[in-house]
Amino acid sequence: MVFVGDASMSPYEVMVPGGSVEHVNEEAGSVWLERITRTYPHAVWLNPGGATALGLFGIDHHHSAGCFSQRMFPITIEGLEGAMKELVR
C-alpha cells in the first residue's frame, strides 16, 4: 500500500472523530491509519513536502506522520528508493 499526499494535517484532523473533511465519520483518522498499518505492515507514505516540510516528520505536530513513523518518504529519487526498499522488506 502506497499513500501519496501531503501529510501535514492538524492534530484535530487526525485525532478527533469527524475532524476530517467528511465530518460524519464516527472514528478518528488515526484509528483508520492504525488499521492500515496493521493490515499492511510495509505500507509507505510518499509526502511531496518531504522531511523538511514536517520538521523531520515531527510527530508532535503532524500526527499522520506519527502513524507511519519511519515509513514516510519524500518524493525524491532517494525517497522513492527508500520506499521501494520498505515495500519489499
The first five atom37 places (N, CA, C, CB, O) and aatype in JSON, in Angstrom:
{
  "aatype": [12, 19, 13, 19, 7, 3, 0, 15, 12, 15, 14, 18, 6, 19, 12, 19, 14, 7, 7, 15, 19, 6, 8, 19, 2, 6, 6, 0, 7, 15, 19, 17, 10, 6, 1, 9, 16, 1, 16, 18, 14, 8, 0, 19, 17, 10, 2, 14, 7, 7, 0, 16, 0, 10, 7, 10, 13, 7, 9, 3, 8, 8, 8, 15, 0, 7, 4, 13, 15, 5, 1, 12, 13, 14, 9, 16, 9, 6, 7, 10, 6, 7, 0, 12, 11, 6, 10, 19, 1],
  "atom_mask": [
    [1, 1, 1, 1, 1],
    [1, 1, 1, 1, 1],
    [1, 1, 1, 1, 1],
    [1, 1, 1, 1, 1],
    [1, 1, 1, 0, 1],
    [1, 1, 1, 1, 1],
    [1, 1, 1, 1, 1],
    [1, 1, 1, 1, 1],
    [1, 1, 1, 1, 1],
    [1, 1, 1, 1, 1],
    [1, 1, 1, 1, 1],
    [1, 1, 1, 1, 1],
    [1, 1, 1, 1, 1],
    [1, 1, 1, 1, 1],
    [1, 1, 1, 1, 1],
    [1, 1, 1, 1, 1],
    [1, 1, 1, 1, 1],
    [1, 1, 1, 0, 1],
    [1, 1, 1, 0, 1],
    [1, 1, 1, 1, 1],
    [1, 1, 1, 1, 1],
    [1, 1, 1, 1, 1],
    [1, 1, 1, 1, 1],
    [1, 1, 1, 1, 1],
    [1, 1, 1, 1, 1],
    [1, 1, 1, 1, 1],
    [1, 1, 1, 1, 1],
    [1, 1, 1, 1, 1],
    [1, 1, 1, 0, 1],
    [1, 1, 1, 1, 1],
    [1, 1, 1, 1, 1],
    [1, 1, 1, 1, 1],
    [1, 1, 1, 1, 1],
    [1, 1, 1, 1, 1],
    [1, 1, 1, 1, 1],
    [1, 1, 1, 1, 1],
    [1, 1, 1, 1, 1],
    [1, 1, 1, 1, 1],
    [1, 1, 1, 1, 1],
    [1, 1, 1, 1, 1],
    [1, 1, 1, 1, 1],
    [1, 1, 1, 1, 1],
    [1, 1, 1, 1, 1],
    [1, 1, 1, 1, 1],
    [1, 1, 1, 1, 1],
    [1, 1, 1, 1, 1],
    [1, 1, 1, 1, 1],
    [1, 1, 1, 1, 1],
    [1, 1, 1, 0, 1],
    [1, 1, 1, 0, 1],
    [1, 1, 1, 1, 1],
    [1, 1, 1, 1, 1],
    [1, 1, 1, 1, 1],
    [1, 1, 1, 1, 1],
    [1, 1, 1, 0, 1],
    [1, 1, 1, 1, 1],
    [1, 1, 1, 1, 1],
    [1, 1, 1, 0, 1],
    [1, 1, 1, 1, 1],
    [1, 1, 1, 1, 1],
    [1, 1, 1, 1, 1],
    [1, 1, 1, 1, 1],
    [1, 1, 1, 1, 1],
    [1, 1, 1, 1, 1],
    [1, 1, 1, 1, 1],
    [1, 1, 1, 0, 1],
    [1, 1, 1, 1, 1],
    [1, 1, 1, 1, 1],
    [1, 1, 1, 1, 1],
    [1, 1, 1, 1, 1],
    [1, 1, 1, 1, 1],
    [1, 1, 1, 1, 1],
    [1, 1, 1, 1, 1],
    [1, 1, 1, 1, 1],
    [1, 1, 1, 1, 1],
    [1, 1, 1, 1, 1],
    [1, 1, 1, 1, 1],
    [1, 1, 1, 1, 1],
    [1, 1, 1, 0, 1],
    [1, 1, 1, 1, 1],
    [1, 1, 1, 1, 1],
    [1, 1, 1, 0, 1],
    [1, 1, 1, 1, 1],
    [1, 1, 1, 1, 1],
    [1, 1, 1, 1, 1],
    [1, 1, 1, 1, 1],
    [1, 1, 1, 1, 1],
    [1, 1, 1, 1, 1],
    [1, 1, 1, 1, 1]
  ],
  "atom_positions": [
    [[0.86, -1.16, 0.0], [0.0, 0.0, 0.0], [0.9, 1.22, 0.0], [-0.98, 0.0, 1.23], [1.82, 1.34, 0.81]],
    [[0.62, 2.13, -0.92], [1.4, 3.36, -1.04], [0.44, 4.54, -0.96], [2.22, 3.39, -2.36], [-0.49, 4.65, -1.76]],
    [[0.67, 5.42, 0.0], [-0.07, 6.67, 0.09], [0.77, 7.75, -0.55], [-0.42, 7.04, 1.58], [1.99, 7.77, -0.39]],
    [[0.13, 8.63, -1.27], [0.83, 9.77, -1.86], [0.03, 11.01, -1.5], [0.99, 9.62, -3.42], [-1.14, 11.12, -1.86]],
    [[0.66, 11.93, -0.81], [-0.04, 13.16, -0.47], [0.58, 13.88, 0.7], [0.0, 0.0, 0.0], [1.43, 13.34, 1.41]],
    [[0.16, 15.08, 0.88], [0.65, 15.93, 1.96], [0.2, 15.38, 3.31], [0.16, 17.39, 1.77], [-0.99, 15.17, 3.53]],
    [[1.15, 15.15, 4.18], [0.83, 14.58, 5.48], [0.79, 15.63, 6.59], [1.83, 13.52, 5.83], [0.68, 15.27, 7.76]],
    [[0.88, 16.89, 6.24], [0.87, 17.91, 7.29], [-0.56, 18.29, 7.65], [1.66, 19.15, 6.84], [-1.1, 19.29, 7.19]],
    [[-1.15, 17.45, 8.49], [-2.51, 17.67, 8.96], [-2.47, 18.15, 10.41], [-3.37, 16.37, 8.83], [-1.53, 17.85, 11.14]],
    [[-3.47, 18.87, 10.79], [-3.53, 19.31, 12.18], [-3.91, 18.12, 13.07], [-4.54, 20.48, 12.35], [-4.52, 17.17, 12.59]],
    [[-3.56, 18.18, 14.35], [-3.96, 17.1, 15.25], [-5.47, 16.86, 15.23], [-3.52, 17.41, 16.68], [-5.93, 15.72, 15.34]],
    [[-6.25, 17.93, 15.08], [-7.71, 17.81, 15.05], [-8.16, 16.93, 13.9], [-8.35, 19.2, 14.93], [-9.07, 16.13, 14.05]],
    [[-7.52, 17.08, 12.73], [-7.93, 16.32, 11.55], [-7.7, 14.82, 11.72], [-7.17, 16.81, 10.34], [-8.42, 14.01, 11.14]],
    [[-6.71, 14.45, 12.51], [-6.34, 13.05, 12.65], [-6.87, 12.42, 13.94], [-4.84, 12.91, 12.6], [-7.22, 11.24, 13.95]],
    [[-6.92, 13.19, 15.0], [-7.18, 12.61, 16.32], [-8.63, 12.7, 16.79], [-6.33, 13.28, 17.32], [-9.01, 12.05, 17.75]],
    [[-9.45, 13.51, 16.11], [-10.82, 13.75, 16.58], [-11.82, 13.09, 15.63], [-11.1, 15.27, 16.69], [-11.75, 13.29, 14.41]],
    [[-12.76, 12.3, 16.15], [-13.81, 11.75, 15.28], [-14.54, 12.88, 14.57], [-14.82, 10.89, 16.1], [-14.93, 13.87, 15.19]],
    [[-14.72, 12.74, 13.27], [-15.38, 13.78, 12.48], [-14.5, 14.98, 12.21], [0.0, 0.0, 0.0], [-14.98, 15.97, 11.65]],
    [[-13.23, 14.92, 12.58], [-12.35, 16.07, 12.43], [-11.84, 16.3, 11.03], [0.0, 0.0, 0.0], [-11.28, 17.35, 10.73]],
    [[-12.02, 15.35, 10.17], [-11.54, 15.49, 8.8], [-12.59, 16.18, 7.95], [-11.18, 14.12, 8.2], [-13.57, 16.71, 8.47]],
    [[-12.38, 16.17, 6.66], [-13.31, 16.85, 5.75], [-14.65, 16.17, 5.65], [-12.71, 16.96, 4.39], [-15.63, 16.78, 5.2]],
    [[-14.73, 14.9, 6.07], [-16.0, 14.2, 5.92], [-16.93, 14.39, 7.11], [-15.75, 12.72, 5.72], [-18.1, 14.01, 7.01]],
    [[-16.51, 14.94, 8.19], [-17.29, 15.31, 9.38], [-18.33, 14.3, 9.86], [-17.97, 16.56, 9.11], [-18.87, 14.48, 10.96]],
    [[-18.63, 13.26, 9.12], [-19.64, 12.3, 9.55], [-19.02, 10.99, 10.04], [-20.61, 12.02, 8.4], [-19.73, 10.11, 10.52]],
    [[-17.71, 10.87, 9.92], [-17.04, 9.65, 10.34], [-17.01, 9.59, 11.87], [-15.61, 9.57, 9.76], [-16.52, 10.52, 12.51]],
    [[-17.52, 8.52, 12.43], [-17.59, 8.39, 13.89], [-16.25, 8.0, 14.51], [-18.63, 7.36, 14.26], [-16.1, 8.02, 15.73]],
    [[-15.27, 7.66, 13.67], [-13.95, 7.28, 14.18], [-12.92, 8.31, 13.72], [-13.56, 5.86, 13.7], [-13.02, 8.89, 12.64]],
    [[-11.93, 8.51, 14.56], [-10.85, 9.43, 14.22], [-10.0, 8.85, 13.1], [-9.98, 9.73, 15.46], [-9.93, 7.64, 12.93]],
    [[-9.37, 9.71, 12.34], [-8.49, 9.27, 11.26], [-7.36, 8.39, 11.75], [0.0, 0.0, 0.0], [-6.93, 7.48, 11.03]],
    [[-6.87, 8.63, 12.96], [-5.78, 7.82, 13.5], [-6.18, 6.35, 13.63], [-5.33, 8.36, 14.85], [-5.35, 5.46, 13.49]],
    [[-7.45, 6.1, 13.91], [-7.95, 4.72, 14.0], [-7.81, 4.04, 12.65], [-9.44, 4.69, 14.48], [-7.38, 2.89, 12.56]],
    [[-8.16, 4.76, 11.6], [-8.05, 4.2, 10.25], [-6.58, 4.0, 9.86], [-8.74, 5.13, 9.23], [-6.23, 2.99, 9.26]],
    [[-5.73, 4.96, 10.19], [-4.31, 4.82, 9.87], [-3.69, 3.63, 10.6], [-3.55, 6.1, 10.23], [-2.87, 2.91, 10.03]],
    [[-4.08, 3.42, 11.85], [-3.57, 2.26, 12.59], [-4.06, 0.96, 11.97], [-4.01, 2.34, 14.07], [-3.3, -0.01, 11.89]],
    [[-5.3, 0.92, 11.53], [-5.82, -0.28, 10.86], [-5.01, -0.59, 9.6], [-7.3, -0.1, 10.49], [-4.66, -1.74, 9.33]],
    [[-4.73, 0.45, 8.85], [-3.98, 0.27, 7.61], [-2.58, -0.26, 7.9], [-3.89, 1.6, 6.83], [-2.13, -1.2, 7.24]],
    [[-1.9, 0.32, 8.88], [-0.54, -0.13, 9.17], [-0.51, -1.53, 9.77], [0.15, 0.84, 10.1], [0.48, -2.25, 9.62]],
    [[-1.58, -1.93, 10.45], [-1.66, -3.32, 10.94], [-1.92, -4.28, 9.8], [-2.78, -3.46, 12.0], [-1.32, -5.36, 9.74]],
    [[-2.8, -3.9, 8.89], [-3.15, -4.76, 7.76], [-2.03, -4.83, 6.73], [-4.42, -4.25, 7.1], [-1.75, -5.89, 6.17]],
    [[-1.39, -3.7, 6.49], [-0.29, -3.61, 5.53], [0.95, -3.11, 6.26], [-0.65, -2.65, 4.33], [1.25, -1.92, 6.21]],
    [[1.67, -3.99, 6.95], [2.78, -3.57, 7.8], [3.93, -2.9, 7.05], [3.31, -4.75, 8.53], [4.78, -2.26, 7.68]],
    [[3.99, -3.02, 5.74], [5.05, -2.36, 4.99], [4.54, -1.17, 4.2], [5.71, -3.35, 4.04], [5.23, -0.66, 3.32]],
    [[3.33, -0.71, 4.5], [2.77, 0.45, 3.81], [3.71, 1.64, 3.95], [1.36, 0.8, 4.36], [4.36, 1.82, 4.98]],
    [[3.76, 2.44, 2.91], [4.61, 3.64, 2.92], [3.78, 4.85, 2.52], [5.82, 3.47, 1.98], [2.72, 4.72, 1.92]],
    [[4.29, 6.01, 2.87], [3.63, 7.26, 2.53], [4.66, 8.13, 1.82], [3.06, 7.98, 3.81], [5.7, 8.45, 2.38]],
    [[4.36, 8.52, 0.58], [5.2, 9.43, -0.17], [4.64, 10.83, 0.03], [5.26, 9.05, -1.68], [3.51, 11.13, -0.36]],
    [[5.44, 11.67, 0.62], [5.0, 13.01, 1.0], [5.71, 14.05, 0.14], [5.26, 13.27, 2.5], [6.93, 14.14, 0.17]],
    [[4.96, 14.84, -0.64], [5.61, 15.82, -1.51], [6.38, 16.89, -0.75], [4.58, 16.48, -2.38], [7.32, 17.47, -1.29]],
    [[6.0, 17.15, 0.49], [6.72, 18.14, 1.28], [8.04, 17.63, 1.81], [0.0, 0.0, 0.0], [8.92, 18.42, 2.15]],
    [[8.19, 16.33, 1.89], [9.43, 15.74, 2.38], [9.64, 15.98, 3.86], [0.0, 0.0, 0.0], [8.79, 16.55, 4.55]],
    [[10.77, 15.55, 4.34], [11.1, 15.64, 5.76], [11.18, 17.08, 6.24], [12.41, 14.94, 6.05], [10.8, 17.38, 7.37]],
    [[11.66, 17.99, 5.39], [11.79, 19.39, 5.79], [10.44, 20.0, 6.1], [12.48, 20.18, 4.7], [10.3, 20.73, 7.08]],
    [[9.44, 19.7, 5.29], [8.11, 20.28, 5.49], [7.48, 19.82, 6.79], [7.2, 19.91, 4.33], [6.64, 20.53, 7.35]],
    [[7.86, 18.67, 7.27], [7.29, 18.15, 8.51], [8.25, 18.29, 9.68], [6.89, 16.7, 8.35], [8.03, 17.68, 10.73]],
    [[9.3, 19.06, 9.52], [10.27, 19.17, 10.61], [10.83, 17.79, 10.93], [0.0, 0.0, 0.0], [10.77, 17.34, 12.07]],
    [[11.36, 17.12, 9.91], [11.83, 15.74, 10.03], [10.69, 14.83, 10.46], [12.98, 15.65, 11.02], [10.87, 13.94, 11.29]],
    [[9.52, 15.07, 9.88], [8.31, 14.31, 10.19], [8.0, 14.39, 11.67], [8.47, 12.85, 9.76], [7.68, 13.39, 12.31]],
    [[8.09, 15.6, 12.21], [7.84, 15.82, 13.63], [6.48, 15.31, 14.06], [0.0, 0.0, 0.0], [5.45, 15.84, 13.66]],
    [[6.49, 14.29, 14.84], [5.28, 13.62, 15.27], [4.44, 14.52, 16.18], [5.62, 12.31, 15.99], [3.22, 14.37, 16.24]],
    [[5.08, 15.47, 16.87], [4.34, 16.34, 17.78], [3.26, 17.14, 17.08], [5.3, 17.28, 18.47], [2.17, 17.33, 17.63]],
    [[3.54, 17.61, 15.87], [2.6, 18.49, 15.19], [1.97, 17.87, 13.96], [3.28, 19.75, 14.81], [1.06, 18.45, 13.37]],
    [[2.42, 16.71, 13.57], [1.9, 16.07, 12.38], [1.57, 14.62, 12.71], [2.91, 16.16, 11.2], [2.38, 13.72, 12.48]],
    [[0.4, 14.41, 13.24], [0.01, 13.09, 13.75], [-0.08, 12.03, 12.67], [-1.3, 13.2, 14.45], [0.1, 10.84, 12.95]],
    [[-0.35, 12.43, 11.45], [-0.37, 11.44, 10.37], [1.02, 10.86, 10.18], [-0.89, 12.06, 9.05], [1.17, 9.67, 9.87]],
    [[2.04, 11.69, 10.37], [3.41, 11.2, 10.24], [3.73, 10.21, 11.35], [4.41, 12.37, 10.27], [4.45, 9.24, 11.13]],
    [[3.2, 10.45, 12.54], [3.44, 9.55, 13.65], [2.91, 8.15, 13.4], [0.0, 0.0, 0.0], [3.5, 7.16, 13.82]],
    [[1.8, 8.08, 12.71], [1.22, 6.77, 12.41], [2.08, 5.97, 11.44], [-0.17, 6.94, 11.83], [2.02, 4.74, 11.42]],
    [[2.87, 6.67, 10.65], [3.72, 5.98, 9.69], [5.19, 5.97, 10.1], [3.57, 6.63, 8.34], [6.02, 5.38, 9.41]],
    [[5.51, 6.61, 11.19], [6.83, 6.55, 11.79], [7.94, 6.64, 10.75], [6.97, 5.27, 12.59], [8.09, 7.67, 10.09]],
    [[8.69, 5.59, 10.6], [9.84, 5.58, 9.69], [9.46, 5.17, 8.27], [10.9, 4.64, 10.22], [10.34, 4.89, 7.46]],
    [[8.19, 5.14, 7.96], [7.75, 4.7, 6.64], [7.22, 5.84, 5.78], [6.69, 3.65, 6.78], [6.48, 5.6, 4.82]],
    [[7.59, 7.07, 6.13], [7.21, 8.22, 5.33], [8.44, 8.72, 4.6], [6.57, 9.34, 6.21], [9.5, 8.91, 5.2]],
    [[8.29, 8.93, 3.3], [9.42, 9.27, 2.47], [9.09, 10.49, 1.6], [9.83, 8.08, 1.59], [7.94, 10.66, 1.18]],
    [[10.1, 11.32, 1.34], [9.86, 12.45, 0.44], [9.77, 11.96, -1.01], [10.99, 13.51, 0.57], [10.27, 10.89, -1.34]],
    [[9.13, 12.74, -1.85], [9.05, 12.37, -3.26], [10.31, 12.92, -3.94], [7.73, 12.94, -3.94], [10.31, 13.97, -4.57]],
    [[11.36, 12.15, -3.79], [12.64, 12.39, -4.42], [13.13, 11.04, -4.91], [13.68, 13.08, -3.43], [12.54, 10.01, -4.59]],
    [[14.19, 11.02, -5.67], [14.75, 9.74, -6.12], [15.14, 8.91, -4.9], [15.98, 9.97, -7.05], [14.84, 7.72, -4.83]],
    [[15.82, 9.53, -3.93], [16.23, 8.81, -2.73], [15.03, 8.34, -1.92], [17.13, 9.69, -1.87], [15.03, 7.23, -1.38]],
    [[14.01, 9.19, -1.84], [12.81, 8.82, -1.11], [12.08, 7.65, -1.76], [0.0, 0.0, 0.0], [11.62, 6.74, -1.07]],
    [[11.98, 7.68, -3.08], [11.34, 6.58, -3.79], [12.13, 5.28, -3.62], [11.2, 6.92, -5.29], [11.53, 4.21, -3.46]],
    [[13.45, 5.37, -3.65], [14.28, 4.18, -3.44], [14.05, 3.62, -2.03], [15.78, 4.51, -3.65], [13.9, 2.41, -1.85]],
    [[14.01, 4.5, -1.03], [13.77, 4.06, 0.35], [12.4, 3.43, 0.51], [0.0, 0.0, 0.0], [12.25, 2.43, 1.21]],
    [[11.4, 4.02, -0.12], [10.03, 3.49, -0.05], [9.96, 2.09, -0.68], [9.05, 4.44, -0.75], [9.31, 1.19, -0.14]],
    [[10.61, 1.93, -1.81], [10.57, 0.63, -2.5], [11.28, -0.44, -1.66], [11.23, 0.75, -3.91], [10.84, -1.59, -1.61]],
    [[12.37, -0.05, -1.01], [13.07, -1.0, -0.12], [12.16, -1.42, 1.03], [14.38, -0.37, 0.43], [12.15, -2.58, 1.42]],
    [[11.41, -0.48, 1.57], [10.49, -0.78, 2.66], [9.37, -1.71, 2.18], [9.89, 0.52, 3.25], [8.98, -2.63, 2.9]],
    [[8.86, -1.47, 1.0], [7.77, -2.28, 0.47], [8.16, -3.75, 0.26], [7.29, -1.7, -0.83], [7.33, -4.65, 0.43]],
    [[9.41, -3.99, -0.1], [9.84, -5.36, -0.35], [10.52, -6.01, 0.85], [10.76, -5.4, -1.54], [10.96, -7.16, 0.77]],
    [[10.62, -5.28, 1.93], [11.29, -5.8, 3.14], [10.55, -6.96, 3.7], [11.41, -4.72, 4.2], [10.96, -7.53, 4.72]]
  ]
}
